[in-house]
Amino acid sequence: MSERLYECSHCGFKADRDFNAALNLEKYVIA
């Protein structure tokens, strides 16, 4: 994965892949 930026095709949200992964893990732990 040389592409370090994640972009949501649905809403256009952009974030560094590592930061986005951390957000996803946080949501999983809280839920």
PDB file of N, CA, C and O in Angstrom:
ATOM      1  N   MET A   1       0.835  -1.187   0.000  1.00  0.00           N
ATOM      2  CA  MET A   1       0.000   0.000   0.000  1.00  0.00           C
ATOM      3  C   MET A   1       0.875   1.244   0.000  1.00  0.00           C
ATOM      4  O   MET A   1       1.275   1.737   1.055  1.00  0.00           O
ATOM      5  N   SER A   2       1.157   1.726  -1.148  1.00  0.00           N
ATOM      6  CA  SER A   2       1.950   2.949  -1.219  1.00  0.00           C
ATOM      7  C   SER A   2       1.070   4.182  -1.036  1.00  0.00           C
ATOM      8  O   SER A   2       1.565   5.255  -0.690  1.00  0.00           O
ATOM      9  N   GLU A   3      -0.228   4.031  -1.266  1.00  0.00           N
ATOM     10  CA  GLU A   3      -1.161   5.142  -1.098  1.00  0.00           C
ATOM     11  C   GLU A   3      -1.454   5.318   0.388  1.00  0.00           C
ATOM     12  O   GLU A   3      -2.075   4.451   1.004  1.00  0.00           O
ATOM     13  N   ARG A   4      -1.016   6.425   0.966  1.00  0.00           N
ATOM     14  CA  ARG A   4      -1.153   6.646   2.406  1.00  0.00           C
ATOM     15  C   ARG A   4      -2.425   7.400   2.768  1.00  0.00           C
ATOM     16  O   ARG A   4      -2.739   7.550   3.949  1.00  0.00           O
ATOM     17  N   LEU A   5      -3.160   7.875   1.768  1.00  0.00           N
ATOM     18  CA  LEU A   5      -4.357   8.657   2.035  1.00  0.00           C
ATOM     19  C   LEU A   5      -5.594   7.832   1.719  1.00  0.00           C
ATOM     20  O   LEU A   5      -5.708   7.253   0.638  1.00  0.00           O
ATOM     21  N   TYR A   6      -6.516   7.783   2.667  1.00  0.00           N
ATOM     22  CA  TYR A   6      -7.792   7.109   2.464  1.00  0.00           C
ATOM     23  C   TYR A   6      -8.811   8.161   2.062  1.00  0.00           C
ATOM     24  O   TYR A   6      -8.876   9.229   2.670  1.00  0.00           O
ATOM     25  N   GLU A   7      -9.603   7.867   1.045  1.00  0.00           N
ATOM     26  CA  GLU A   7     -10.698   8.765   0.658  1.00  0.00           C
ATOM     27  C   GLU A   7     -11.962   7.945   0.503  1.00  0.00           C
ATOM     28  O   GLU A   7     -12.010   7.005  -0.290  1.00  0.00           O
ATOM     29  N   CYS A   8     -12.983   8.303   1.262  1.00  0.00           N
ATOM     30  CA  CYS A   8     -14.265   7.609   1.196  1.00  0.00           C
ATOM     31  C   CYS A   8     -14.959   7.967  -0.115  1.00  0.00           C
ATOM     32  O   CYS A   8     -15.155   9.143  -0.420  1.00  0.00           O
ATOM     33  N   SER A   9     -15.326   6.954  -0.880  1.00  0.00           N
ATOM     34  CA  SER A   9     -15.994   7.204  -2.160  1.00  0.00           C
ATOM     35  C   SER A   9     -17.446   7.641  -1.961  1.00  0.00           C
ATOM     36  O   SER A   9     -18.066   8.176  -2.880  1.00  0.00           O
ATOM     37  N   HIS A  10     -17.983   7.417  -0.770  1.00  0.00           N
ATOM     38  CA  HIS A  10     -19.371   7.777  -0.497  1.00  0.00           C
ATOM     39  C   HIS A  10     -19.519   9.241  -0.067  1.00  0.00           C
ATOM     40  O   HIS A  10     -20.363   9.966  -0.591  1.00  0.00           O
ATOM     41  N   CYS A  11     -18.678   9.670   0.904  1.00  0.00           N
ATOM     42  CA  CYS A  11     -18.852  11.024   1.446  1.00  0.00           C
ATOM     43  C   CYS A  11     -17.683  11.963   1.148  1.00  0.00           C
ATOM     44  O   CYS A  11     -17.784  13.166   1.387  1.00  0.00           O
ATOM     45  N   GLY A  12     -16.563  11.420   0.624  1.00  0.00           N
ATOM     46  CA  GLY A  12     -15.429  12.264   0.296  1.00  0.00           C
ATOM     47  C   GLY A  12     -14.486  12.541   1.456  1.00  0.00           C
ATOM     48  O   GLY A  12     -13.536  13.309   1.305  1.00  0.00           O
ATOM     49  N   PHE A  13     -14.733  11.925   2.619  1.00  0.00           N
ATOM     50  CA  PHE A  13     -13.852  12.091   3.780  1.00  0.00           C
ATOM     51  C   PHE A  13     -12.451  11.626   3.426  1.00  0.00           C
ATOM     52  O   PHE A  13     -12.276  10.564   2.828  1.00  0.00           O
ATOM     53  N   LYS A  14     -11.438  12.428   3.800  1.00  0.00           N
ATOM     54  CA  LYS A  14     -10.046  12.078   3.525  1.00  0.00           C
ATOM     55  C   LYS A  14      -9.268  12.040   4.830  1.00  0.00           C
ATOM     56  O   LYS A  14      -9.424  12.913   5.684  1.00  0.00           O
ATOM     57  N   ALA A  15      -8.423  11.015   4.977  1.00  0.00           N
ATOM     58  CA  ALA A  15      -7.591  10.900   6.176  1.00  0.00           C
ATOM     59  C   ALA A  15      -6.406  10.001   5.876  1.00  0.00           C
ATOM     60  O   ALA A  15      -6.459   9.148   4.989  1.00  0.00           O
ATOM     61  N   ASP A  16      -5.335  10.208   6.631  1.00  0.00           N
ATOM     62  CA  ASP A  16      -4.199   9.308   6.574  1.00  0.00           C
ATOM     63  C   ASP A  16      -4.690   7.909   6.945  1.00  0.00           C
ATOM     64  O   ASP A  16      -5.508   7.770   7.854  1.00  0.00           O
ATOM     65  N   ARG A  17      -4.211   6.880   6.265  1.00  0.00           N
ATOM     66  CA  ARG A  17      -4.686   5.515   6.513  1.00  0.00           C
ATOM     67  C   ARG A  17      -4.496   5.078   7.962  1.00  0.00           C
ATOM     68  O   ARG A  17      -5.377   4.426   8.524  1.00  0.00           O
ATOM     69  N   ASP A  18      -3.374   5.421   8.575  1.00  0.00           N
ATOM     70  CA  ASP A  18      -3.133   5.033   9.966  1.00  0.00           C
ATOM     71  C   ASP A  18      -4.113   5.730  10.905  1.00  0.00           C
ATOM     72  O   ASP A  18      -4.629   5.112  11.836  1.00  0.00           O
ATOM     73  N   PHE A  19      -4.368   7.008  10.664  1.00  0.00           N
ATOM     74  CA  PHE A  19      -5.317   7.760  11.481  1.00  0.00           C
ATOM     75  C   PHE A  19      -6.721   7.191  11.310  1.00  0.00           C
ATOM     76  O   PHE A  19      -7.453   7.040  12.288  1.00  0.00           O
ATOM     77  N   ASN A  20      -7.097   6.877  10.082  1.00  0.00           N
ATOM     78  CA  ASN A  20      -8.413   6.323   9.818  1.00  0.00           C
ATOM     79  C   ASN A  20      -8.572   4.959  10.490  1.00  0.00           C
ATOM     80  O   ASN A  20      -9.639   4.652  11.021  1.00  0.00           O
ATOM     81  N   ALA A  21      -7.525   4.144  10.471  1.00  0.00           N
ATOM     82  CA  ALA A  21      -7.572   2.845  11.139  1.00  0.00           C
ATOM     83  C   ALA A  21      -7.790   3.030  12.642  1.00  0.00           C
ATOM     84  O   ALA A  21      -8.543   2.276  13.258  1.00  0.00           O
ATOM     85  N   ALA A  22      -7.137   4.024  13.225  1.00  0.00           N
ATOM     86  CA  ALA A  22      -7.315   4.300  14.650  1.00  0.00           C
ATOM     87  C   ALA A  22      -8.755   4.721  14.944  1.00  0.00           C
ATOM     88  O   ALA A  22      -9.318   4.313  15.960  1.00  0.00           O
ATOM     89  N   LEU A  23      -9.347   5.516  14.086  1.00  0.00           N
ATOM     90  CA  LEU A  23     -10.749   5.910  14.268  1.00  0.00           C
ATOM     91  C   LEU A  23     -11.661   4.693  14.215  1.00  0.00           C
ATOM     92  O   LEU A  23     -12.581   4.568  15.023  1.00  0.00           O
ATOM     93  N   ASN A  24     -11.411   3.798  13.268  1.00  0.00           N
ATOM     94  CA  ASN A  24     -12.229   2.594  13.140  1.00  0.00           C
ATOM     95  C   ASN A  24     -12.102   1.707  14.370  1.00  0.00           C
ATOM     96  O   ASN A  24     -13.102   1.170  14.846  1.00  0.00           O
ATOM     97  N   LEU A  25     -10.896   1.544  14.890  1.00  0.00           N
ATOM     98  CA  LEU A  25     -10.697   0.743  16.097  1.00  0.00           C
ATOM     99  C   LEU A  25     -11.399   1.370  17.293  1.00  0.00           C
ATOM    100  O   LEU A  25     -11.986   0.667  18.115  1.00  0.00           O
ATOM    101  N   GLU A  26     -11.337   2.691  17.389  1.00  0.00           N
ATOM    102  CA  GLU A  26     -12.005   3.381  18.485  1.00  0.00           C
ATOM    103  C   GLU A  26     -13.509   3.126  18.437  1.00  0.00           C
ATOM    104  O   GLU A  26     -14.123   2.859  19.470  1.00  0.00           O
ATOM    105  N   LYS A  27     -14.100   3.206  17.262  1.00  0.00           N
ATOM    106  CA  LYS A  27     -15.537   2.949  17.109  1.00  0.00           C
ATOM    107  C   LYS A  27     -15.877   1.519  17.501  1.00  0.00           C
ATOM    108  O   LYS A  27     -16.913   1.275  18.119  1.00  0.00           O
ATOM    109  N   TYR A  28     -15.005   0.564  17.145  1.00  0.00           N
ATOM    110  CA  TYR A  28     -15.241  -0.840  17.450  1.00  0.00           C
ATOM    111  C   TYR A  28     -15.200  -1.077  18.955  1.00  0.00           C
ATOM    112  O   TYR A  28     -16.024  -1.821  19.487  1.00  0.00           O
ATOM    113  N   VAL A  29     -14.254  -0.456  19.641  1.00  0.00           N
ATOM    114  CA  VAL A  29     -14.091  -0.647  21.082  1.00  0.00           C
ATOM    115  C   VAL A  29     -15.256  -0.025  21.844  1.00  0.00           C
ATOM    116  O   VAL A  29     -15.733  -0.600  22.822  1.00  0.00           O
ATOM    117  N   ILE A  30     -15.715   1.142  21.407  1.00  0.00           N
ATOM    118  CA  ILE A  30     -16.804   1.850  22.085  1.00  0.00           C
ATOM    119  C   ILE A  30     -18.139   1.141  21.871  1.00  0.00           C
ATOM    120  O   ILE A  30     -18.978   1.123  22.771  1.00  0.00           O
ATOM    121  N   ALA A  31     -18.342   0.564  20.702  1.00  0.00           N
ATOM    122  CA  ALA A  31     -19.631  -0.056  20.345  1.00  0.00           C
ATOM    123  C   ALA A  31     -19.933  -1.301  21.097  1.00  0.00           C
ATOM    124  O   ALA A  31     -20.982  -1.910  20.886  1.00  0.00           O
TER     125      ALA A  31
END
